[in-house]
Amino acid sequence: MPFVIRRDGVWLYRGTSIERKELVCLFASVLRREADGTFWLRTPAERGRIVVEDAPFIAVELDWTGDGPTQVLSLRTNVDQVVTAGPDHPIRVAYDPGGDEPVPYIVVRQGDGDYPIEARLNRATYYELVALAVPETVDGRDMLGVWSRGVFFPLGDLPIDDEVDEGA
């Protein structure tokens, strides 16, 4: 199929951007991920493989209630699907190849195998998430992360204070 989902979340058909959000939402509802990690649009009448440059969705808005382990984080995607972080919808942070730039994702739904369908958090949403971060020790490492539905999601190592106390 001549579909591509660009890294910025724009859906293309034969190289042209699909401008109607309702149409993108319709295609998003039939998006599947196979056990080998490939993406497919699957309807009762047709099935075709598509190219996804990164994640098929972008998390564009964050809402939260509570704090600490009782905190609940909900993210809205560019196709208006709301996903609440927790055991079934974990948040993970990867890093750009060759760079130190964090790339955060949340699982939107499971695929047909080990590869889930994810949304990448846009920069503004990630910064909001970082503003809610708290320190925790995970497997002996001091981490900065967020809680949602009783699960702690590490966002990165806690910065080490390199400053020397001049009064000592």
Secondary structure, DSSP 4 states (H G I P E B T S, - for coil): --EEE-TTS-EEETTEE---HHHHHHHHHTEEE-TTS-EEEE-SS-EEEEEESS-SEEEEEEEEES-GGG-EEEEEETTS-EEE-BTTB-EEEEE-TTS--EEEEEEEE--SSSPPEEEEEPHHHHHHHHHT-EEEEETTEEEEEEEETTEEEEEEEPPP-----TT-
